Structure formats: structure tokens, C-alpha cells
Amino acid sequence: MVRALVLYHSLFGNTKDVALSLAKGIEETGVETVCLSIDEVIIEKISDHDFLAIGGPTHMIGLSKEMKTFLKKLNSVDLQKVKGFSFDTRNHSRLNKKRWFILENSAARKIEGKLKRMKVKIIKPRESAIVFGREGPLESDVALTFQEIGKEIGTILGS
Ligand SMILES: Cc1cc2nc3c(=O)[nH]c(=O)nc-3n(C[C@H](O)[C@H](O)[C@H](O)COP(=O)(O)O)c2cc1C
């Protein structure tokens, strides 16, 4: 049985909603899927999974303080056999375009970089969901979009 773990940090609940949509999509393909906040997960159990998605809100064009701390803790885990994906929530910004590279307004870019450095195989490039203001709401089509992304990931994992 393929096992997937979706982890998130969320201050106002938007990234949590995105994580739940993603997990729902993955689960629909028959993959056993668990969705947890970074505070709930037991670090040592992460490597029991075949797939790990991590998502967080974009703060100061990068990671939230909590996500930075969590990613440091990940160093104690061997993720070399785990497949991965990253996502974030963020506002509309001219820095959202990937050509801005170093200045890209994206927590997911930093999470993806960290996963790659830990030798995680990225099976799908990072994705972002747009929120209005700091507290949301999310753009209207986000739930469906991330459910579809989840299905795509589940299909890759199952094949
Ligand atoms: C301290 C702080 C800094 C933020 N900095 C940015 C930023 O640099 N770029 C951006 O697009 N959004 C920024 N935002 C908006 C967040 O991305 C938004 O609050 C988040 O996506 C909402 O997700 P959540 O409900 O899961 O916390 C910031 C929000 C906070 C609270």
C-alpha cells in the first residue's frame, strides 16, 4: 500500500484548506493519505511514507518562522526514498513570476529547495494558491484545482 503524508503550517486556515483539498485528491486515487499540521506530526514517522507534501503560507516572500523551524527539524530524518511536492499560499504580487528567481514570492520554492537538498525526488513542481489579503479568502477555484493536483500526484504514485 502506497502511503502519502500532507503537512502544512497555517496561521489563518487557508493553507490548511489547500492541504485538505490536496489530500482529498490523492486519497481518491486509492493512496492511503494523512493530512497533519507541522505541530501534530511525529518527525520520526515521516520516513514511513512513500510521499511527502509540505505547504505553508508565504511570509516576507519566503517561509513563516514556524516552517523554518520545522524544516530544520527535518534534518534528523532520512528522506532519500521519499517522493515529494511543495505548495504555498500567497497574495498577488509582481514577484510571483518564476523569472524573479531569488526574489520569487514563494514559501513553496524554499520548501522544494530543502526537499531537493535532502535528496527527495520531486514528482511535481511547486504550486501556489492565491489568497486575498492576509486572512483570505482563497481564490474561488483553489479547492478544485488542488484536488485535481492531488489526483495527478496519486496517479503518479500508483503507477
Ligand atoms: C507576517 C506576514 C507576512 C506576509 N508576507 C507575505 C509576502 O511576503 N508575500 C505574500 O504574497 N503574502 C504575504 N503574506 C500573506 C500570507 O501569504 C497569507 O496570510 C497566507 O497565505 C494565508 O495563509 P494561512 O491562512 O494559511 O496563514 C504575509 C502574511 C503575514 C501574516
The ligand as a Tripos MOL2 file, in Angstrom:
@<TRIPOS>MOLECULE
LIG
   31    33     1     0     0
SMALL
NO_CHARGES

@<TRIPOS>ATOM
      1 C1          3.6770   38.2280    8.7290 C.3       1 LIG1
      2 C2          3.1100   38.0370    7.3510 C.ar      1 LIG1
      3 C3          3.9070   38.2750    6.2420 C.ar      1 LIG1
      4 C4          3.3880   38.0650    4.9400 C.ar      1 LIG1
      5 N1          4.2110   38.2730    3.8710 N.ar      1 LIG1
      6 C5          3.7290   37.9980    2.6260 C.ar      1 LIG1
      7 C6          4.5830   38.0900    1.4900 C.ar      1 LIG1
      8 O1          5.7600   38.4440    1.5810 O.2       1 LIG1
      9 N2          4.0620   37.7800    0.2760 N.ar      1 LIG1
     10 C7          2.7620   37.3840    0.1090 C.ar      1 LIG1
     11 O2          2.3750   37.1140   -1.0300 O.2       1 LIG1
     12 N3          1.9360   37.2750    1.1600 N.ar      1 LIG1
     13 C8          2.3860   37.5630    2.4090 C.ar      1 LIG1
     14 N4          1.5570   37.4310    3.4950 N.ar      1 LIG1
     15 C9          0.1930   36.9390    3.2850 C.3       1 LIG1
     16 C10         0.1900   35.4550    3.5340 C.3       1 LIG1
     17 O3          0.7490   34.7630    2.4640 O.3       1 LIG1
     18 C11        -1.2210   34.9700    3.8690 C.3       1 LIG1
     19 O4         -1.5350   35.4840    5.1380 O.3       1 LIG1
     20 C12        -1.2920   33.4600    3.8780 C.3       1 LIG1
     21 O5         -1.1620   32.9480    2.5900 O.3       1 LIG1
     22 C13        -2.5730   32.9760    4.4810 C.3       1 LIG1
     23 O6         -2.4140   31.5960    4.7100 O.3       1 LIG1
     24 P1         -2.8380   30.9700    6.1040 P.3       1 LIG1
     25 O7         -4.2860   31.2770    6.2970 O.co2     1 LIG1
     26 O8         -2.6060   29.5070    5.9390 O.co2     1 LIG1
     27 O9         -1.9760   31.5540    7.1860 O.co2     1 LIG1
     28 C14         2.0430   37.6380    4.7760 C.ar      1 LIG1
     29 C15         1.2440   37.4120    5.9180 C.ar      1 LIG1
     30 C16         1.7540   37.5960    7.1770 C.ar      1 LIG1
     31 C17         0.8800   37.3180    8.3780 C.3       1 LIG1
@<TRIPOS>BOND
     1     1     2 1
     2     2     3 ar
     3     2    30 ar
     4     3     4 ar
     5     4     5 ar
     6     4    28 ar
     7     5     6 ar
     8     6     7 ar
     9     6    13 1
    10     7     8 2
    11     7     9 ar
    12     9    10 ar
    13    10    11 2
    14    10    12 ar
    15    12    13 ar
    16    13    14 ar
    17    14    15 1
    18    14    28 ar
    19    15    16 1
    20    16    17 1
    21    16    18 1
    22    18    19 1
    23    18    20 1
    24    20    21 1
    25    20    22 1
    26    22    23 1
    27    23    24 1
    28    24    25 2
    29    24    26 1
    30    24    27 1
    31    28    29 ar
    32    29    30 ar
    33    30    31 1
@<TRIPOS>SUBSTRUCTURE
     1 LIG1         1 GROUP 0 **** ****
